[in-house]
Amino acid sequence: MCFFFSFMPATIWLVIGYFVLFSSTKTEGRVKTFGQILSIWIFIIAAMLPLVAIYVTVSGLCPMEAIMETMHSKLSP
């Protein structure tokens, strides 16, 4: 469950990274280099979100699953 919810923040980080990369192509010198390095870090963050979500889901640490289990146990007799 956590894996599917990780796509929204990952998409937001990808859009931010693309904006930073696009903005850095319009500049020169150190600002261009800094923008490219920053965009690479942002893309790494965006890639790590689904990977961490996979780990959390597989290991059973997802809090949404625990909430769903408690709600289902309260509804069933």
mmJSON file of the N, C-alpha and C atoms, coordinates in Angstrom:
{"data_MODEL":{"atom_site":{
"group_PDB":["ATOM","ATOM","ATOM","ATOM","ATOM","ATOM","ATOM","ATOM","ATOM","ATOM","ATOM","ATOM","ATOM","ATOM","ATOM","ATOM","ATOM","ATOM","ATOM","ATOM","ATOM","ATOM","ATOM","ATOM","ATOM","ATOM","ATOM","ATOM","ATOM","ATOM","ATOM","ATOM","ATOM","ATOM","ATOM","ATOM","ATOM","ATOM","ATOM","ATOM","ATOM","ATOM","ATOM","ATOM","ATOM","ATOM","ATOM","ATOM","ATOM","ATOM","ATOM","ATOM","ATOM","ATOM","ATOM","ATOM","ATOM","ATOM","ATOM","ATOM","ATOM","ATOM","ATOM","ATOM","ATOM","ATOM","ATOM","ATOM","ATOM","ATOM","ATOM","ATOM","ATOM","ATOM","ATOM","ATOM","ATOM","ATOM","ATOM","ATOM","ATOM","ATOM","ATOM","ATOM","ATOM","ATOM","ATOM","ATOM","ATOM","ATOM","ATOM","ATOM","ATOM","ATOM","ATOM","ATOM","ATOM","ATOM","ATOM","ATOM","ATOM","ATOM","ATOM","ATOM","ATOM","ATOM","ATOM","ATOM","ATOM","ATOM","ATOM","ATOM","ATOM","ATOM","ATOM","ATOM","ATOM","ATOM","ATOM","ATOM","ATOM","ATOM","ATOM","ATOM","ATOM","ATOM","ATOM","ATOM","ATOM","ATOM","ATOM","ATOM","ATOM","ATOM","ATOM","ATOM","ATOM","ATOM","ATOM","ATOM","ATOM","ATOM","ATOM","ATOM","ATOM","ATOM","ATOM","ATOM","ATOM","ATOM","ATOM","ATOM","ATOM","ATOM","ATOM","ATOM","ATOM","ATOM","ATOM","ATOM","ATOM","ATOM","ATOM","ATOM","ATOM","ATOM","ATOM","ATOM","ATOM","ATOM","ATOM","ATOM","ATOM","ATOM","ATOM","ATOM","ATOM","ATOM","ATOM","ATOM","ATOM","ATOM","ATOM","ATOM","ATOM","ATOM","ATOM","ATOM","ATOM","ATOM","ATOM","ATOM","ATOM","ATOM","ATOM","ATOM","ATOM","ATOM","ATOM","ATOM","ATOM","ATOM","ATOM","ATOM","ATOM","ATOM","ATOM","ATOM","ATOM","ATOM","ATOM","ATOM","ATOM","ATOM","ATOM","ATOM","ATOM","ATOM","ATOM","ATOM","ATOM","ATOM","ATOM","ATOM","ATOM","ATOM","ATOM","ATOM","ATOM","ATOM","ATOM"],
"id":[1,2,3,4,5,6,7,8,9,10,11,12,13,14,15,16,17,18,19,20,21,22,23,24,25,26,27,28,29,30,31,32,33,34,35,36,37,38,39,40,41,42,43,44,45,46,47,48,49,50,51,52,53,54,55,56,57,58,59,60,61,62,63,64,65,66,67,68,69,70,71,72,73,74,75,76,77,78,79,80,81,82,83,84,85,86,87,88,89,90,91,92,93,94,95,96,97,98,99,100,101,102,103,104,105,106,107,108,109,110,111,112,113,114,115,116,117,118,119,120,121,122,123,124,125,126,127,128,129,130,131,132,133,134,135,136,137,138,139,140,141,142,143,144,145,146,147,148,149,150,151,152,153,154,155,156,157,158,159,160,161,162,163,164,165,166,167,168,169,170,171,172,173,174,175,176,177,178,179,180,181,182,183,184,185,186,187,188,189,190,191,192,193,194,195,196,197,198,199,200,201,202,203,204,205,206,207,208,209,210,211,212,213,214,215,216,217,218,219,220,221,222,223,224,225,226,227,228,229,230,231],
"type_symbol":["N","C","C","N","C","C","N","C","C","N","C","C","N","C","C","N","C","C","N","C","C","N","C","C","N","C","C","N","C","C","N","C","C","N","C","C","N","C","C","N","C","C","N","C","C","N","C","C","N","C","C","N","C","C","N","C","C","N","C","C","N","C","C","N","C","C","N","C","C","N","C","C","N","C","C","N","C","C","N","C","C","N","C","C","N","C","C","N","C","C","N","C","C","N","C","C","N","C","C","N","C","C","N","C","C","N","C","C","N","C","C","N","C","C","N","C","C","N","C","C","N","C","C","N","C","C","N","C","C","N","C","C","N","C","C","N","C","C","N","C","C","N","C","C","N","C","C","N","C","C","N","C","C","N","C","C","N","C","C","N","C","C","N","C","C","N","C","C","N","C","C","N","C","C","N","C","C","N","C","C","N","C","C","N","C","C","N","C","C","N","C","C","N","C","C","N","C","C","N","C","C","N","C","C","N","C","C","N","C","C","N","C","C","N","C","C","N","C","C","N","C","C","N","C","C","N","C","C","N","C","C"],
"label_atom_id":["N","CA","C","N","CA","C","N","CA","C","N","CA","C","N","CA","C","N","CA","C","N","CA","C","N","CA","C","N","CA","C","N","CA","C","N","CA","C","N","CA","C","N","CA","C","N","CA","C","N","CA","C","N","CA","C","N","CA","C","N","CA","C","N","CA","C","N","CA","C","N","CA","C","N","CA","C","N","CA","C","N","CA","C","N","CA","C","N","CA","C","N","CA","C","N","CA","C","N","CA","C","N","CA","C","N","CA","C","N","CA","C","N","CA","C","N","CA","C","N","CA","C","N","CA","C","N","CA","C","N","CA","C","N","CA","C","N","CA","C","N","CA","C","N","CA","C","N","CA","C","N","CA","C","N","CA","C","N","CA","C","N","CA","C","N","CA","C","N","CA","C","N","CA","C","N","CA","C","N","CA","C","N","CA","C","N","CA","C","N","CA","C","N","CA","C","N","CA","C","N","CA","C","N","CA","C","N","CA","C","N","CA","C","N","CA","C","N","CA","C","N","CA","C","N","CA","C","N","CA","C","N","CA","C","N","CA","C","N","CA","C","N","CA","C","N","CA","C","N","CA","C","N","CA","C","N","CA","C","N","CA","C","N","CA","C","N","CA","C"],
"label_alt_id":[null,null,null,null,null,null,null,null,null,null,null,null,null,null,null,null,null,null,null,null,null,null,null,null,null,null,null,null,null,null,null,null,null,null,null,null,null,null,null,null,null,null,null,null,null,null,null,null,null,null,null,null,null,null,null,null,null,null,null,null,null,null,null,null,null,null,null,null,null,null,null,null,null,null,null,null,null,null,null,null,null,null,null,null,null,null,null,null,null,null,null,null,null,null,null,null,null,null,null,null,null,null,null,null,null,null,null,null,null,null,null,null,null,null,null,null,null,null,null,null,null,null,null,null,null,null,null,null,null,null,null,null,null,null,null,null,null,null,null,null,null,null,null,null,null,null,null,null,null,null,null,null,null,null,null,null,null,null,null,null,null,null,null,null,null,null,null,null,null,null,null,null,null,null,null,null,null,null,null,null,null,null,null,null,null,null,null,null,null,null,null,null,null,null,null,null,null,null,null,null,null,null,null,null,null,null,null,null,null,null,null,null,null,null,null,null,null,null,null,null,null,null,null,null,null,null,null,null,null,null,null],
"label_comp_id":["MET","MET","MET","CYS","CYS","CYS","PHE","PHE","PHE","PHE","PHE","PHE","PHE","PHE","PHE","SER","SER","SER","PHE","PHE","PHE","MET","MET","MET","PRO","PRO","PRO","ALA","ALA","ALA","THR","THR","THR","ILE","ILE","ILE","TRP","TRP","TRP","LEU","LEU","LEU","VAL","VAL","VAL","ILE","ILE","ILE","GLY","GLY","GLY","TYR","TYR","TYR","PHE","PHE","PHE","VAL","VAL","VAL","LEU","LEU","LEU","PHE","PHE","PHE","SER","SER","SER","SER","SER","SER","THR","THR","THR","LYS","LYS","LYS","THR","THR","THR","GLU","GLU","GLU","GLY","GLY","GLY","ARG","ARG","ARG","VAL","VAL","VAL","LYS","LYS","LYS","THR","THR","THR","PHE","PHE","PHE","GLY","GLY","GLY","GLN","GLN","GLN","ILE","ILE","ILE","LEU","LEU","LEU","SER","SER","SER","ILE","ILE","ILE","TRP","TRP","TRP","ILE","ILE","ILE","PHE","PHE","PHE","ILE","ILE","ILE","ILE","ILE","ILE","ALA","ALA","ALA","ALA","ALA","ALA","MET","MET","MET","LEU","LEU","LEU","PRO","PRO","PRO","LEU","LEU","LEU","VAL","VAL","VAL","ALA","ALA","ALA","ILE","ILE","ILE","TYR","TYR","TYR","VAL","VAL","VAL","THR","THR","THR","VAL","VAL","VAL","SER","SER","SER","GLY","GLY","GLY","LEU","LEU","LEU","CYS","CYS","CYS","PRO","PRO","PRO","MET","MET","MET","GLU","GLU","GLU","ALA","ALA","ALA","ILE","ILE","ILE","MET","MET","MET","GLU","GLU","GLU","THR","THR","THR","MET","MET","MET","HIS","HIS","HIS","SER","SER","SER","LYS","LYS","LYS","LEU","LEU","LEU","SER","SER","SER","PRO","PRO","PRO"],
"label_asym_id":["A","A","A","A","A","A","A","A","A","A","A","A","A","A","A","A","A","A","A","A","A","A","A","A","A","A","A","A","A","A","A","A","A","A","A","A","A","A","A","A","A","A","A","A","A","A","A","A","A","A","A","A","A","A","A","A","A","A","A","A","A","A","A","A","A","A","A","A","A","A","A","A","A","A","A","A","A","A","A","A","A","A","A","A","A","A","A","A","A","A","A","A","A","A","A","A","A","A","A","A","A","A","A","A","A","A","A","A","A","A","A","A","A","A","A","A","A","A","A","A","A","A","A","A","A","A","A","A","A","A","A","A","A","A","A","A","A","A","A","A","A","A","A","A","A","A","A","A","A","A","A","A","A","A","A","A","A","A","A","A","A","A","A","A","A","A","A","A","A","A","A","A","A","A","A","A","A","A","A","A","A","A","A","A","A","A","A","A","A","A","A","A","A","A","A","A","A","A","A","A","A","A","A","A","A","A","A","A","A","A","A","A","A","A","A","A","A","A","A","A","A","A","A","A","A","A","A","A","A","A","A"],
"label_entity_id":["1","1","1","1","1","1","1","1","1","1","1","1","1","1","1","1","1","1","1","1","1","1","1","1","1","1","1","1","1","1","1","1","1","1","1","1","1","1","1","1","1","1","1","1","1","1","1","1","1","1","1","1","1","1","1","1","1","1","1","1","1","1","1","1","1","1","1","1","1","1","1","1","1","1","1","1","1","1","1","1","1","1","1","1","1","1","1","1","1","1","1","1","1","1","1","1","1","1","1","1","1","1","1","1","1","1","1","1","1","1","1","1","1","1","1","1","1","1","1","1","1","1","1","1","1","1","1","1","1","1","1","1","1","1","1","1","1","1","1","1","1","1","1","1","1","1","1","1","1","1","1","1","1","1","1","1","1","1","1","1","1","1","1","1","1","1","1","1","1","1","1","1","1","1","1","1","1","1","1","1","1","1","1","1","1","1","1","1","1","1","1","1","1","1","1","1","1","1","1","1","1","1","1","1","1","1","1","1","1","1","1","1","1","1","1","1","1","1","1","1","1","1","1","1","1","1","1","1","1","1","1"],
"label_seq_id":[1,1,1,2,2,2,3,3,3,4,4,4,5,5,5,6,6,6,7,7,7,8,8,8,9,9,9,10,10,10,11,11,11,12,12,12,13,13,13,14,14,14,15,15,15,16,16,16,17,17,17,18,18,18,19,19,19,20,20,20,21,21,21,22,22,22,23,23,23,24,24,24,25,25,25,26,26,26,27,27,27,28,28,28,29,29,29,30,30,30,31,31,31,32,32,32,33,33,33,34,34,34,35,35,35,36,36,36,37,37,37,38,38,38,39,39,39,40,40,40,41,41,41,42,42,42,43,43,43,44,44,44,45,45,45,46,46,46,47,47,47,48,48,48,49,49,49,50,50,50,51,51,51,52,52,52,53,53,53,54,54,54,55,55,55,56,56,56,57,57,57,58,58,58,59,59,59,60,60,60,61,61,61,62,62,62,63,63,63,64,64,64,65,65,65,66,66,66,67,67,67,68,68,68,69,69,69,70,70,70,71,71,71,72,72,72,73,73,73,74,74,74,75,75,75,76,76,76,77,77,77],
"pdbx_PDB_ins_code":[null,null,null,null,null,null,null,null,null,null,null,null,null,null,null,null,null,null,null,null,null,null,null,null,null,null,null,null,null,null,null,null,null,null,null,null,null,null,null,null,null,null,null,null,null,null,null,null,null,null,null,null,null,null,null,null,null,null,null,null,null,null,null,null,null,null,null,null,null,null,null,null,null,null,null,null,null,null,null,null,null,null,null,null,null,null,null,null,null,null,null,null,null,null,null,null,null,null,null,null,null,null,null,null,null,null,null,null,null,null,null,null,null,null,null,null,null,null,null,null,null,null,null,null,null,null,null,null,null,null,null,null,null,null,null,null,null,null,null,null,null,null,null,null,null,null,null,null,null,null,null,null,null,null,null,null,null,null,null,null,null,null,null,null,null,null,null,null,null,null,null,null,null,null,null,null,null,null,null,null,null,null,null,null,null,null,null,null,null,null,null,null,null,null,null,null,null,null,null,null,null,null,null,null,null,null,null,null,null,null,null,null,null,null,null,null,null,null,null,null,null,null,null,null,null,null,null,null,null,null,null],
"Cartn_x":[0.82,0.0,0.865,1.915,2.807,3.503,3.728,4.409,3.608,2.313,1.494,1.399,1.417,1.353,2.694,3.755,5.054,5.199,4.301,4.407,4.115,3.241,2.919,4.122,4.764,5.938,7.094,7.236,8.297,8.052,6.799,6.469,6.731,6.404,6.657,8.153,8.968,10.415,10.969,10.404,10.855,10.563,9.402,9.054,9.978,10.253,11.166,12.566,13.02,14.336,14.433,13.374,13.375,13.386,12.647,12.633,14.01,14.683,16.024,17.001,16.909,17.791,17.537,16.281,15.943,16.422,16.257,16.702,18.218,18.919,20.378,20.949,20.21,20.714,20.681,19.915,19.814,20.879,21.691,22.701,24.089,25.114,26.493,27.356,28.499,29.496,29.151,29.448,29.263,27.794,26.95,25.517,24.986,25.477,25.062,25.517,26.769,27.288,26.526,26.285,25.541,24.121,23.465,22.115,22.071,23.076,23.118,23.361,24.263,24.517,23.284,22.638,21.427,20.32,20.174,19.132,19.43,20.693,21.044,20.654,20.919,20.53,19.01,18.307,16.844,16.323,16.93,16.516,16.829,17.924,18.252,17.214,16.81,15.764,14.468,14.127,12.898,12.965,14.14,14.285,14.265,14.746,14.806,13.435,12.518,11.195,10.473,10.34,9.695,10.499,11.843,12.647,12.435,12.376,12.111,10.685,9.753,8.374,8.254,9.035,9.041,9.542,10.626,11.163,10.137,9.498,8.524,7.342,6.888,5.749,6.102,7.26,7.658,7.947,8.542,8.881,7.682,6.575,5.377,5.348,6.12,6.177,5.251,4.449,3.574,2.465,2.375,1.354,-0.065,-0.214,-1.555,-2.141,-1.302,-1.788,-2.229,-1.519,-1.905,-3.233,-3.427,-4.695,-5.836,-5.594,-6.644,-6.987,-5.983,-6.242,-7.064,-6.77,-7.539,-8.961,-9.137,-10.5,-11.307,-10.673,-11.396,-11.71,-10.838,-11.113,-12.255,-12.409,-13.504,-14.842,-14.802,-16.047,-16.549,-15.63,-16.067,-16.403,-17.421,-17.82,-16.893],
"Cartn_y":[-1.185,0.0,1.25,1.237,2.404,2.627,1.536,1.66,2.526,2.327,3.099,4.568,4.828,6.208,6.933,6.215,6.863,7.488,7.174,7.733,9.227,9.719,11.145,12.005,11.754,12.578,12.359,11.141,10.9,11.715,11.811,12.61,14.088,14.554,15.959,16.242,15.353,15.539,15.495,14.635,14.588,15.896,16.465,17.738,18.848,18.862,19.87,19.688,18.45,18.182,18.602,18.357,18.772,20.296,20.972,22.431,22.998,22.412,22.87,22.613,21.434,21.121,22.051,22.31,23.215,24.627,25.072,26.414,26.539,25.469,25.54,25.577,25.115,25.191,26.617,27.483,28.87,29.764,29.209,30.006,29.598,30.251,29.946,29.835,29.191,29.144,28.228,28.717,27.902,27.64,28.583,28.392,27.226,27.094,25.986,24.651,24.6,23.378,23.032,24.042,23.811,23.323,23.907,23.483,22.053,21.658,20.279,19.287,19.63,18.745,18.656,19.792,19.803,18.973,19.067,18.28,16.787,16.404,14.988,14.493,15.283,14.902,14.801,15.706,15.656,14.402,14.028,12.803,11.563,11.594,10.473,10.365,11.499,11.491,10.919,11.326,10.833,9.328,8.813,7.375,6.59,7.205,6.51,6.349,7.25,7.167,5.854,5.437,4.141,2.964,3.08,1.978,1.8,2.9,2.822,2.316,2.729,2.274,0.771,0.262,-1.189,-1.908,-1.406,-2.02,-1.988,-0.852,-0.712,-1.648,-1.765,-2.63,-4.101,-4.51,-5.919,-6.325,-5.426,-5.767,-5.704,-5.165,-5.101,-3.926,-2.91,-1.742,-0.613,-0.854,0.181,0.497,1.744,2.077,2.014,2.18,2.123,0.72,-0.28,-1.654,-1.954,-1.431,-1.644,-0.963,0.212,0.924,0.155,-0.357,-1.115,-2.391,-3.053,-4.277,-3.991,-2.903,-2.585,-2.191,-1.495,-1.116,-2.347,-3.285,-4.497,-5.378,-5.384,-6.206,-5.61,-4.296,-3.671,-3.882,-4.003,-4.172,-5.604,-6.568,-7.956,-8.42,-9.264,-9.714,-10.724],
"Cartn_z":[0.0,0.0,0.0,0.793,0.848,-0.484,-1.211,-2.502,-3.465,-3.538,-4.467,-4.06,-2.767,-2.302,-2.434,-2.73,-2.906,-4.291,-5.2,-6.551,-6.591,-5.735,-5.751,-5.349,-4.191,-3.884,-4.86,-5.383,-6.363,-7.632,-8.047,-9.226,-8.978,-7.79,-7.449,-7.475,-6.901,-6.913,-8.335,-9.19,-10.586,-11.314,-11.087,-11.72,-11.223,-9.927,-9.375,-9.968,-10.06,-10.638,-12.083,-12.845,-14.245,-14.348,-13.475,-13.493,-13.155,-12.178,-11.81,-12.951,-13.574,-14.697,-15.877,-16.176,-17.279,-16.977,-15.74,-15.364,-15.413,-15.077,-15.08,-16.493,-17.471,-18.846,-19.383,-18.763,-19.202,-18.574,-17.658,-16.972,-17.443,-16.893,-17.258,-16.01,-16.149,-15.095,-13.946,-12.75,-11.551,-11.244,-11.598,-11.348,-12.19,-13.41,-14.269,-13.677,-13.228,-12.621,-11.346,-10.505,-9.272,-9.569,-10.564,-10.926,-11.427,-12.199,-12.697,-11.568,-10.648,-9.511,-8.616,-8.396,-7.581,-8.217,-9.525,-10.191,-10.122,-10.181,-10.032,-8.646,-7.602,-6.244,-6.104,-6.747,-6.684,-7.376,-8.498,-9.181,-8.338,-7.605,-6.713,-5.597,-5.037,-4.011,-4.58,-5.793,-6.425,-6.674,-6.973,-7.202,-5.896,-4.82,-3.535,-2.887,-3.152,-2.513,-2.816,-4.084,-4.328,-3.794,-3.797,-3.265,-1.764,-1.047,0.392,0.631,-0.197,-0.053,-0.312,-1.248,-1.479,-0.229,0.355,1.57,2.705,2.889,3.972,3.749,2.52,2.216,2.398,1.906,1.994,3.435,4.214,5.594,6.538,6.072,6.896,7.849,7.583,8.451,8.007,7.007,6.471,7.482,7.932,8.93,8.363,7.073,6.489,6.572,6.429,6.546,7.973,8.952,10.348,10.644,10.11,10.302,9.653,8.454,7.77,8.531,9.102,9.863,11.11,11.806,13.012,12.667,11.545,11.144,10.752,10.056,9.667,10.874,11.859,13.03,13.869,13.842,14.571,13.871,12.55,11.796,11.822,11.897,11.882,13.303,13.427,14.774,15.38],
"occupancy":[1.0,1.0,1.0,1.0,1.0,1.0,1.0,1.0,1.0,1.0,1.0,1.0,1.0,1.0,1.0,1.0,1.0,1.0,1.0,1.0,1.0,1.0,1.0,1.0,1.0,1.0,1.0,1.0,1.0,1.0,1.0,1.0,1.0,1.0,1.0,1.0,1.0,1.0,1.0,1.0,1.0,1.0,1.0,1.0,1.0,1.0,1.0,1.0,1.0,1.0,1.0,1.0,1.0,1.0,1.0,1.0,1.0,1.0,1.0,1.0,1.0,1.0,1.0,1.0,1.0,1.0,1.0,1.0,1.0,1.0,1.0,1.0,1.0,1.0,1.0,1.0,1.0,1.0,1.0,1.0,1.0,1.0,1.0,1.0,1.0,1.0,1.0,1.0,1.0,1.0,1.0,1.0,1.0,1.0,1.0,1.0,1.0,1.0,1.0,1.0,1.0,1.0,1.0,1.0,1.0,1.0,1.0,1.0,1.0,1.0,1.0,1.0,1.0,1.0,1.0,1.0,1.0,1.0,1.0,1.0,1.0,1.0,1.0,1.0,1.0,1.0,1.0,1.0,1.0,1.0,1.0,1.0,1.0,1.0,1.0,1.0,1.0,1.0,1.0,1.0,1.0,1.0,1.0,1.0,1.0,1.0,1.0,1.0,1.0,1.0,1.0,1.0,1.0,1.0,1.0,1.0,1.0,1.0,1.0,1.0,1.0,1.0,1.0,1.0,1.0,1.0,1.0,1.0,1.0,1.0,1.0,1.0,1.0,1.0,1.0,1.0,1.0,1.0,1.0,1.0,1.0,1.0,1.0,1.0,1.0,1.0,1.0,1.0,1.0,1.0,1.0,1.0,1.0,1.0,1.0,1.0,1.0,1.0,1.0,1.0,1.0,1.0,1.0,1.0,1.0,1.0,1.0,1.0,1.0,1.0,1.0,1.0,1.0,1.0,1.0,1.0,1.0,1.0,1.0,1.0,1.0,1.0,1.0,1.0,1.0,1.0,1.0,1.0,1.0,1.0,1.0],
"B_iso_or_equiv":[0.0,0.0,0.0,0.0,0.0,0.0,0.0,0.0,0.0,0.0,0.0,0.0,0.0,0.0,0.0,0.0,0.0,0.0,0.0,0.0,0.0,0.0,0.0,0.0,0.0,0.0,0.0,0.0,0.0,0.0,0.0,0.0,0.0,0.0,0.0,0.0,0.0,0.0,0.0,0.0,0.0,0.0,0.0,0.0,0.0,0.0,0.0,0.0,0.0,0.0,0.0,0.0,0.0,0.0,0.0,0.0,0.0,0.0,0.0,0.0,0.0,0.0,0.0,0.0,0.0,0.0,0.0,0.0,0.0,0.0,0.0,0.0,0.0,0.0,0.0,0.0,0.0,0.0,0.0,0.0,0.0,0.0,0.0,0.0,0.0,0.0,0.0,0.0,0.0,0.0,0.0,0.0,0.0,0.0,0.0,0.0,0.0,0.0,0.0,0.0,0.0,0.0,0.0,0.0,0.0,0.0,0.0,0.0,0.0,0.0,0.0,0.0,0.0,0.0,0.0,0.0,0.0,0.0,0.0,0.0,0.0,0.0,0.0,0.0,0.0,0.0,0.0,0.0,0.0,0.0,0.0,0.0,0.0,0.0,0.0,0.0,0.0,0.0,0.0,0.0,0.0,0.0,0.0,0.0,0.0,0.0,0.0,0.0,0.0,0.0,0.0,0.0,0.0,0.0,0.0,0.0,0.0,0.0,0.0,0.0,0.0,0.0,0.0,0.0,0.0,0.0,0.0,0.0,0.0,0.0,0.0,0.0,0.0,0.0,0.0,0.0,0.0,0.0,0.0,0.0,0.0,0.0,0.0,0.0,0.0,0.0,0.0,0.0,0.0,0.0,0.0,0.0,0.0,0.0,0.0,0.0,0.0,0.0,0.0,0.0,0.0,0.0,0.0,0.0,0.0,0.0,0.0,0.0,0.0,0.0,0.0,0.0,0.0,0.0,0.0,0.0,0.0,0.0,0.0,0.0,0.0,0.0,0.0,0.0,0.0,0.0,0.0,0.0,0.0,0.0,0.0],
"pdbx_formal_charge":[null,null,null,null,null,null,null,null,null,null,null,null,null,null,null,null,null,null,null,null,null,null,null,null,null,null,null,null,null,null,null,null,null,null,null,null,null,null,null,null,null,null,null,null,null,null,null,null,null,null,null,null,null,null,null,null,null,null,null,null,null,null,null,null,null,null,null,null,null,null,null,null,null,null,null,null,null,null,null,null,null,null,null,null,null,null,null,null,null,null,null,null,null,null,null,null,null,null,null,null,null,null,null,null,null,null,null,null,null,null,null,null,null,null,null,null,null,null,null,null,null,null,null,null,null,null,null,null,null,null,null,null,null,null,null,null,null,null,null,null,null,null,null,null,null,null,null,null,null,null,null,null,null,null,null,null,null,null,null,null,null,null,null,null,null,null,null,null,null,null,null,null,null,null,null,null,null,null,null,null,null,null,null,null,null,null,null,null,null,null,null,null,null,null,null,null,null,null,null,null,null,null,null,null,null,null,null,null,null,null,null,null,null,null,null,null,null,null,null,null,null,null,null,null,null,null,null,null,null,null,null],
"auth_seq_id":[1,1,1,2,2,2,3,3,3,4,4,4,5,5,5,6,6,6,7,7,7,8,8,8,9,9,9,10,10,10,11,11,11,12,12,12,13,13,13,14,14,14,15,15,15,16,16,16,17,17,17,18,18,18,19,19,19,20,20,20,21,21,21,22,22,22,23,23,23,24,24,24,25,25,25,26,26,26,27,27,27,28,28,28,29,29,29,30,30,30,31,31,31,32,32,32,33,33,33,34,34,34,35,35,35,36,36,36,37,37,37,38,38,38,39,39,39,40,40,40,41,41,41,42,42,42,43,43,43,44,44,44,45,45,45,46,46,46,47,47,47,48,48,48,49,49,49,50,50,50,51,51,51,52,52,52,53,53,53,54,54,54,55,55,55,56,56,56,57,57,57,58,58,58,59,59,59,60,60,60,61,61,61,62,62,62,63,63,63,64,64,64,65,65,65,66,66,66,67,67,67,68,68,68,69,69,69,70,70,70,71,71,71,72,72,72,73,73,73,74,74,74,75,75,75,76,76,76,77,77,77],
"auth_comp_id":["MET","MET","MET","CYS","CYS","CYS","PHE","PHE","PHE","PHE","PHE","PHE","PHE","PHE","PHE","SER","SER","SER","PHE","PHE","PHE","MET","MET","MET","PRO","PRO","PRO","ALA","ALA","ALA","THR","THR","THR","ILE","ILE","ILE","TRP","TRP","TRP","LEU","LEU","LEU","VAL","VAL","VAL","ILE","ILE","ILE","GLY","GLY","GLY","TYR","TYR","TYR","PHE","PHE","PHE","VAL","VAL","VAL","LEU","LEU","LEU","PHE","PHE","PHE","SER","SER","SER","SER","SER","SER","THR","THR","THR","LYS","LYS","LYS","THR","THR","THR","GLU","GLU","GLU","GLY","GLY","GLY","ARG","ARG","ARG","VAL","VAL","VAL","LYS","LYS","LYS","THR","THR","THR","PHE","PHE","PHE","GLY","GLY","GLY","GLN","GLN","GLN","ILE","ILE","ILE","LEU","LEU","LEU","SER","SER","SER","ILE","ILE","ILE","TRP","TRP","TRP","ILE","ILE","ILE","PHE","PHE","PHE","ILE","ILE","ILE","ILE","ILE","ILE","ALA","ALA","ALA","ALA","ALA","ALA","MET","MET","MET","LEU","LEU","LEU","PRO","PRO","PRO","LEU","LEU","LEU","VAL","VAL","VAL","ALA","ALA","ALA","ILE","ILE","ILE","TYR","TYR","TYR","VAL","VAL","VAL","THR","THR","THR","VAL","VAL","VAL","SER","SER","SER","GLY","GLY","GLY","LEU","LEU","LEU","CYS","CYS","CYS","PRO","PRO","PRO","MET","MET","MET","GLU","GLU","GLU","ALA","ALA","ALA","ILE","ILE","ILE","MET","MET","MET","GLU","GLU","GLU","THR","THR","THR","MET","MET","MET","HIS","HIS","HIS","SER","SER","SER","LYS","LYS","LYS","LEU","LEU","LEU","SER","SER","SER","PRO","PRO","PRO"],
"auth_asym_id":["A","A","A","A","A","A","A","A","A","A","A","A","A","A","A","A","A","A","A","A","A","A","A","A","A","A","A","A","A","A","A","A","A","A","A","A","A","A","A","A","A","A","A","A","A","A","A","A","A","A","A","A","A","A","A","A","A","A","A","A","A","A","A","A","A","A","A","A","A","A","A","A","A","A","A","A","A","A","A","A","A","A","A","A","A","A","A","A","A","A","A","A","A","A","A","A","A","A","A","A","A","A","A","A","A","A","A","A","A","A","A","A","A","A","A","A","A","A","A","A","A","A","A","A","A","A","A","A","A","A","A","A","A","A","A","A","A","A","A","A","A","A","A","A","A","A","A","A","A","A","A","A","A","A","A","A","A","A","A","A","A","A","A","A","A","A","A","A","A","A","A","A","A","A","A","A","A","A","A","A","A","A","A","A","A","A","A","A","A","A","A","A","A","A","A","A","A","A","A","A","A","A","A","A","A","A","A","A","A","A","A","A","A","A","A","A","A","A","A","A","A","A","A","A","A","A","A","A","A","A","A"],
"auth_atom_id":["N","CA","C","N","CA","C","N","CA","C","N","CA","C","N","CA","C","N","CA","C","N","CA","C","N","CA","C","N","CA","C","N","CA","C","N","CA","C","N","CA","C","N","CA","C","N","CA","C","N","CA","C","N","CA","C","N","CA","C","N","CA","C","N","CA","C","N","CA","C","N","CA","C","N","CA","C","N","CA","C","N","CA","C","N","CA","C","N","CA","C","N","CA","C","N","CA","C","N","CA","C","N","CA","C","N","CA","C","N","CA","C","N","CA","C","N","CA","C","N","CA","C","N","CA","C","N","CA","C","N","CA","C","N","CA","C","N","CA","C","N","CA","C","N","CA","C","N","CA","C","N","CA","C","N","CA","C","N","CA","C","N","CA","C","N","CA","C","N","CA","C","N","CA","C","N","CA","C","N","CA","C","N","CA","C","N","CA","C","N","CA","C","N","CA","C","N","CA","C","N","CA","C","N","CA","C","N","CA","C","N","CA","C","N","CA","C","N","CA","C","N","CA","C","N","CA","C","N","CA","C","N","CA","C","N","CA","C","N","CA","C","N","CA","C","N","CA","C","N","CA","C","N","CA","C","N","CA","C","N","CA","C","N","CA","C","N","CA","C"],
"pdbx_PDB_model_num":[1,1,1,1,1,1,1,1,1,1,1,1,1,1,1,1,1,1,1,1,1,1,1,1,1,1,1,1,1,1,1,1,1,1,1,1,1,1,1,1,1,1,1,1,1,1,1,1,1,1,1,1,1,1,1,1,1,1,1,1,1,1,1,1,1,1,1,1,1,1,1,1,1,1,1,1,1,1,1,1,1,1,1,1,1,1,1,1,1,1,1,1,1,1,1,1,1,1,1,1,1,1,1,1,1,1,1,1,1,1,1,1,1,1,1,1,1,1,1,1,1,1,1,1,1,1,1,1,1,1,1,1,1,1,1,1,1,1,1,1,1,1,1,1,1,1,1,1,1,1,1,1,1,1,1,1,1,1,1,1,1,1,1,1,1,1,1,1,1,1,1,1,1,1,1,1,1,1,1,1,1,1,1,1,1,1,1,1,1,1,1,1,1,1,1,1,1,1,1,1,1,1,1,1,1,1,1,1,1,1,1,1,1,1,1,1,1,1,1,1,1,1,1,1,1,1,1,1,1,1,1]
}}}
